[in-house]
């Protein structure tokens, strides 16, 4: 087991979590904008 492989796996997981947070934030902003219009 090389440390580089584990580091790559860790970065991949971090990117996936970051993308999920980004989608969640965009959904929240859309909900807030809909609430403002109505």
mmCIF file of the N, C-alpha and C atoms, coordinates in Angstrom:
data_MODEL
# 
_entry.id   MODEL 
# 
loop_
_atom_site.group_PDB 
_atom_site.id 
_atom_site.type_symbol 
_atom_site.label_atom_id 
_atom_site.label_alt_id 
_atom_site.label_comp_id 
_atom_site.label_asym_id 
_atom_site.label_entity_id 
_atom_site.label_seq_id 
_atom_site.pdbx_PDB_ins_code 
_atom_site.Cartn_x 
_atom_site.Cartn_y 
_atom_site.Cartn_z 
_atom_site.occupancy 
_atom_site.B_iso_or_equiv 
_atom_site.pdbx_formal_charge 
_atom_site.auth_seq_id 
_atom_site.auth_comp_id 
_atom_site.auth_asym_id 
_atom_site.auth_atom_id 
_atom_site.pdbx_PDB_model_num 
ATOM 1   N N  . UNK A 1 1  ? 0.849   -1.195 0.000  1.00 0.00 ? 1  UNK A N  1 
ATOM 2   C CA . UNK A 1 1  ? 0.000   0.000  0.000  1.00 0.00 ? 1  UNK A CA 1 
ATOM 3   C C  . UNK A 1 1  ? 0.894   1.258  0.000  1.00 0.00 ? 1  UNK A C  1 
ATOM 4   N N  . UNK A 1 2  ? 0.730   2.083  -0.995 1.00 0.00 ? 2  UNK A N  1 
ATOM 5   C CA . UNK A 1 2  ? 1.519   3.314  -1.078 1.00 0.00 ? 2  UNK A CA 1 
ATOM 6   C C  . UNK A 1 2  ? 0.724   4.479  -0.481 1.00 0.00 ? 2  UNK A C  1 
ATOM 7   N N  . UNK A 1 3  ? 1.387   5.408  0.202  1.00 0.00 ? 3  UNK A N  1 
ATOM 8   C CA . UNK A 1 3  ? 0.673   6.551  0.790  1.00 0.00 ? 3  UNK A CA 1 
ATOM 9   C C  . UNK A 1 3  ? 0.050   7.445  -0.280 1.00 0.00 ? 3  UNK A C  1 
ATOM 10  N N  . UNK A 1 4  ? 0.635   7.437  -1.490 1.00 0.00 ? 4  UNK A N  1 
ATOM 11  C CA . UNK A 1 4  ? 0.098   8.274  -2.567 1.00 0.00 ? 4  UNK A CA 1 
ATOM 12  C C  . UNK A 1 4  ? -1.314  7.827  -2.943 1.00 0.00 ? 4  UNK A C  1 
ATOM 13  N N  . UNK A 1 5  ? -1.519  6.500  -2.988 1.00 0.00 ? 5  UNK A N  1 
ATOM 14  C CA . UNK A 1 5  ? -2.839  5.977  -3.348 1.00 0.00 ? 5  UNK A CA 1 
ATOM 15  C C  . UNK A 1 5  ? -3.871  6.392  -2.310 1.00 0.00 ? 5  UNK A C  1 
ATOM 16  N N  . UNK A 1 6  ? -3.512  6.286  -1.028 1.00 0.00 ? 6  UNK A N  1 
ATOM 17  C CA . UNK A 1 6  ? -4.460  6.667  0.029  1.00 0.00 ? 6  UNK A CA 1 
ATOM 18  C C  . UNK A 1 6  ? -4.759  8.172  -0.044 1.00 0.00 ? 6  UNK A C  1 
ATOM 19  N N  . UNK A 1 7  ? -3.726  8.957  -0.354 1.00 0.00 ? 7  UNK A N  1 
ATOM 20  C CA . UNK A 1 7  ? -3.926  10.402 -0.465 1.00 0.00 ? 7  UNK A CA 1 
ATOM 21  C C  . UNK A 1 7  ? -4.860  10.708 -1.635 1.00 0.00 ? 7  UNK A C  1 
ATOM 22  N N  . UNK A 1 8  ? -4.679  9.970  -2.740 1.00 0.00 ? 8  UNK A N  1 
ATOM 23  C CA . UNK A 1 8  ? -5.550  10.190 -3.901 1.00 0.00 ? 8  UNK A CA 1 
ATOM 24  C C  . UNK A 1 8  ? -6.988  9.831  -3.553 1.00 0.00 ? 8  UNK A C  1 
ATOM 25  N N  . UNK A 1 9  ? -7.181  8.711  -2.842 1.00 0.00 ? 9  UNK A N  1 
ATOM 26  C CA . UNK A 1 9  ? -8.528  8.313  -2.439 1.00 0.00 ? 9  UNK A CA 1 
ATOM 27  C C  . UNK A 1 9  ? -9.149  9.381  -1.537 1.00 0.00 ? 9  UNK A C  1 
ATOM 28  N N  . UNK A 1 10 ? -8.352  9.926  -0.607 1.00 0.00 ? 10 UNK A N  1 
ATOM 29  C CA . UNK A 1 10 ? -8.852  10.944 0.315  1.00 0.00 ? 10 UNK A CA 1 
ATOM 30  C C  . UNK A 1 10 ? -9.279  12.192 -0.449 1.00 0.00 ? 10 UNK A C  1 
ATOM 31  N N  . UNK A 1 11 ? -8.472  12.600 -1.436 1.00 0.00 ? 11 UNK A N  1 
ATOM 32  C CA . UNK A 1 11 ? -8.825  13.783 -2.227 1.00 0.00 ? 11 UNK A CA 1 
ATOM 33  C C  . UNK A 1 11 ? -10.092 13.532 -3.033 1.00 0.00 ? 11 UNK A C  1 
ATOM 34  N N  . UNK A 1 12 ? -10.241 12.319 -3.569 1.00 0.00 ? 12 UNK A N  1 
ATOM 35  C CA . UNK A 1 12 ? -11.437 11.992 -4.351 1.00 0.00 ? 12 UNK A CA 1 
ATOM 36  C C  . UNK A 1 12 ? -12.682 12.082 -3.465 1.00 0.00 ? 12 UNK A C  1 
ATOM 37  N N  . UNK A 1 13 ? -12.606 11.516 -2.267 1.00 0.00 ? 13 UNK A N  1 
ATOM 38  C CA . UNK A 1 13 ? -13.738 11.574 -1.345 1.00 0.00 ? 13 UNK A CA 1 
ATOM 39  C C  . UNK A 1 13 ? -14.055 13.009 -0.956 1.00 0.00 ? 13 UNK A C  1 
ATOM 40  N N  . UNK A 1 14 ? -13.013 13.825 -0.744 1.00 0.00 ? 14 UNK A N  1 
ATOM 41  C CA . UNK A 1 14 ? -13.221 15.224 -0.370 1.00 0.00 ? 14 UNK A CA 1 
ATOM 42  C C  . UNK A 1 14 ? -13.919 15.981 -1.498 1.00 0.00 ? 14 UNK A C  1 
ATOM 43  N N  . UNK A 1 15 ? -13.534 15.687 -2.757 1.00 0.00 ? 15 UNK A N  1 
ATOM 44  C CA . UNK A 1 15 ? -14.167 16.350 -3.902 1.00 0.00 ? 15 UNK A CA 1 
ATOM 45  C C  . UNK A 1 15 ? -15.632 15.958 -4.001 1.00 0.00 ? 15 UNK A C  1 
ATOM 46  N N  . UNK A 1 16 ? -15.949 14.683 -3.747 1.00 0.00 ? 16 UNK A N  1 
ATOM 47  C CA . UNK A 1 16 ? -17.344 14.221 -3.812 1.00 0.00 ? 16 UNK A CA 1 
ATOM 48  C C  . UNK A 1 16 ? -18.175 14.929 -2.747 1.00 0.00 ? 16 UNK A C  1 
ATOM 49  N N  . UNK A 1 17 ? -17.624 15.018 -1.524 1.00 0.00 ? 17 UNK A N  1 
ATOM 50  C CA . UNK A 1 17 ? -18.353 15.689 -0.435 1.00 0.00 ? 17 UNK A CA 1 
ATOM 51  C C  . UNK A 1 17 ? -18.545 17.174 -0.767 1.00 0.00 ? 17 UNK A C  1 
ATOM 52  N N  . UNK A 1 18 ? -17.518 17.799 -1.343 1.00 0.00 ? 18 UNK A N  1 
ATOM 53  C CA . UNK A 1 18 ? -17.604 19.223 -1.692 1.00 0.00 ? 18 UNK A CA 1 
ATOM 54  C C  . UNK A 1 18 ? -18.677 19.439 -2.762 1.00 0.00 ? 18 UNK A C  1 
ATOM 55  N N  . UNK A 1 19 ? -18.761 18.519 -3.735 1.00 0.00 ? 19 UNK A N  1 
ATOM 56  C CA . UNK A 1 19 ? -19.770 18.660 -4.790 1.00 0.00 ? 19 UNK A CA 1 
ATOM 57  C C  . UNK A 1 19 ? -21.174 18.512 -4.199 1.00 0.00 ? 19 UNK A C  1 
ATOM 58  N N  . UNK A 1 20 ? -21.332 17.574 -3.253 1.00 0.00 ? 20 UNK A N  1 
ATOM 59  C CA . UNK A 1 20 ? -22.640 17.399 -2.611 1.00 0.00 ? 20 UNK A CA 1 
ATOM 60  C C  . UNK A 1 20 ? -23.027 18.657 -1.845 1.00 0.00 ? 20 UNK A C  1 
ATOM 61  N N  . UNK A 1 21 ? -22.072 19.270 -1.133 1.00 0.00 ? 21 UNK A N  1 
ATOM 62  C CA . UNK A 1 21 ? -22.355 20.496 -0.375 1.00 0.00 ? 21 UNK A CA 1 
ATOM 63  C C  . UNK A 1 21 ? -22.720 21.625 -1.334 1.00 0.00 ? 21 UNK A C  1 
ATOM 64  N N  . UNK A 1 22 ? -22.039 21.674 -2.501 1.00 0.00 ? 22 UNK A N  1 
ATOM 65  C CA . UNK A 1 22 ? -22.314 22.730 -3.471 1.00 0.00 ? 22 UNK A CA 1 
ATOM 66  C C  . UNK A 1 22 ? -23.739 22.592 -4.006 1.00 0.00 ? 22 UNK A C  1 
ATOM 67  N N  . UNK A 1 23 ? -24.154 21.356 -4.319 1.00 0.00 ? 23 UNK A N  1 
ATOM 68  C CA . UNK A 1 23 ? -25.519 21.118 -4.823 1.00 0.00 ? 23 UNK A CA 1 
ATOM 69  C C  . UNK A 1 23 ? -26.534 21.479 -3.736 1.00 0.00 ? 23 UNK A C  1 
ATOM 70  N N  . UNK A 1 24 ? -26.234 21.116 -2.478 1.00 0.00 ? 24 UNK A N  1 
ATOM 71  C CA . UNK A 1 24 ? -27.139 21.414 -1.370 1.00 0.00 ? 24 UNK A CA 1 
ATOM 72  C C  . UNK A 1 24 ? -27.310 22.922 -1.212 1.00 0.00 ? 24 UNK A C  1 
ATOM 73  N N  . UNK A 1 25 ? -26.194 23.670 -1.302 1.00 0.00 ? 25 UNK A N  1 
ATOM 74  C CA . UNK A 1 25 ? -26.259 25.127 -1.157 1.00 0.00 ? 25 UNK A CA 1 
ATOM 75  C C  . UNK A 1 25 ? -27.057 25.741 -2.300 1.00 0.00 ? 25 UNK A C  1 
ATOM 76  N N  . UNK A 1 26 ? -26.885 25.227 -3.514 1.00 0.00 ? 26 UNK A N  1 
ATOM 77  C CA . UNK A 1 26 ? -27.631 25.780 -4.655 1.00 0.00 ? 26 UNK A CA 1 
ATOM 78  C C  . UNK A 1 26 ? -29.122 25.523 -4.483 1.00 0.00 ? 26 UNK A C  1 
ATOM 79  N N  . UNK A 1 27 ? -29.482 24.345 -3.966 1.00 0.00 ? 27 UNK A N  1 
ATOM 80  C CA . UNK A 1 27 ? -30.902 24.037 -3.733 1.00 0.00 ? 27 UNK A CA 1 
ATOM 81  C C  . UNK A 1 27 ? -31.484 24.978 -2.686 1.00 0.00 ? 27 UNK A C  1 
ATOM 82  N N  . UNK A 1 28 ? -30.718 25.254 -1.633 1.00 0.00 ? 28 UNK A N  1 
ATOM 83  C CA . UNK A 1 28 ? -31.206 26.152 -0.577 1.00 0.00 ? 28 UNK A CA 1 
ATOM 84  C C  . UNK A 1 28 ? -31.399 27.561 -1.137 1.00 0.00 ? 28 UNK A C  1 
ATOM 85  N N  . UNK A 1 29 ? -30.467 28.020 -1.980 1.00 0.00 ? 29 UNK A N  1 
ATOM 86  C CA . UNK A 1 29 ? -30.592 29.366 -2.556 1.00 0.00 ? 29 UNK A CA 1 
ATOM 87  C C  . UNK A 1 29 ? -31.818 29.441 -3.462 1.00 0.00 ? 29 UNK A C  1 
ATOM 88  N N  . UNK A 1 30 ? -32.088 28.347 -4.203 1.00 0.00 ? 30 UNK A N  1 
ATOM 89  C CA . UNK A 1 30 ? -33.272 28.326 -5.075 1.00 0.00 ? 30 UNK A CA 1 
ATOM 90  C C  . UNK A 1 30 ? -34.539 28.398 -4.223 1.00 0.00 ? 30 UNK A C  1 
ATOM 91  N N  . UNK A 1 31 ? -34.566 27.660 -3.119 1.00 0.00 ? 31 UNK A N  1 
ATOM 92  C CA . UNK A 1 31 ? -35.750 27.683 -2.253 1.00 0.00 ? 31 UNK A CA 1 
ATOM 93  C C  . UNK A 1 31 ? -35.963 29.076 -1.676 1.00 0.00 ? 31 UNK A C  1 
ATOM 94  N N  . UNK A 1 32 ? -34.867 29.737 -1.282 1.00 0.00 ? 32 UNK A N  1 
ATOM 95  C CA . UNK A 1 32 ? -34.995 31.080 -0.719 1.00 0.00 ? 32 UNK A CA 1 
ATOM 96  C C  . UNK A 1 32 ? -35.516 32.055 -1.776 1.00 0.00 ? 32 UNK A C  1 
ATOM 97  N N  . UNK A 1 33 ? -35.047 31.914 -3.015 1.00 0.00 ? 33 UNK A N  1 
ATOM 98  C CA . UNK A 1 33 ? -35.496 32.819 -4.074 1.00 0.00 ? 33 UNK A CA 1 
ATOM 99  C C  . UNK A 1 33 ? -36.987 32.588 -4.355 1.00 0.00 ? 33 UNK A C  1 
ATOM 100 N N  . UNK A 1 34 ? -37.426 31.321 -4.359 1.00 0.00 ? 34 UNK A N  1 
ATOM 101 C CA . UNK A 1 34 ? -38.848 31.036 -4.574 1.00 0.00 ? 34 UNK A CA 1 
ATOM 102 C C  . UNK A 1 34 ? -39.677 31.624 -3.436 1.00 0.00 ? 34 UNK A C  1 
ATOM 103 N N  . UNK A 1 35 ? -39.160 31.543 -2.215 1.00 0.00 ? 35 UNK A N  1 
ATOM 104 C CA . UNK A 1 35 ? -39.904 32.066 -1.065 1.00 0.00 ? 35 UNK A CA 1 
ATOM 105 C C  . UNK A 1 35 ? -40.009 33.589 -1.158 1.00 0.00 ? 35 UNK A C  1 
ATOM 106 N N  . UNK A 1 36 ? -38.984 34.234 -1.697 1.00 0.00 ? 36 UNK A N  1 
ATOM 107 C CA . UNK A 1 36 ? -39.010 35.693 -1.806 1.00 0.00 ? 36 UNK A CA 1 
ATOM 108 C C  . UNK A 1 36 ? -40.051 36.135 -2.835 1.00 0.00 ? 36 UNK A C  1 
ATOM 109 N N  . UNK A 1 37 ? -40.154 35.400 -3.933 1.00 0.00 ? 37 UNK A N  1 
ATOM 110 C CA . UNK A 1 37 ? -41.094 35.812 -4.991 1.00 0.00 ? 37 UNK A CA 1 
ATOM 111 C C  . UNK A 1 37 ? -42.542 35.673 -4.505 1.00 0.00 ? 37 UNK A C  1 
ATOM 112 N N  . UNK A 1 38 ? -42.831 34.628 -3.731 1.00 0.00 ? 38 UNK A N  1 
ATOM 113 C CA . UNK A 1 38 ? -44.208 34.399 -3.291 1.00 0.00 ? 38 UNK A CA 1 
ATOM 114 C C  . UNK A 1 38 ? -44.540 35.097 -1.991 1.00 0.00 ? 38 UNK A C  1 
# 
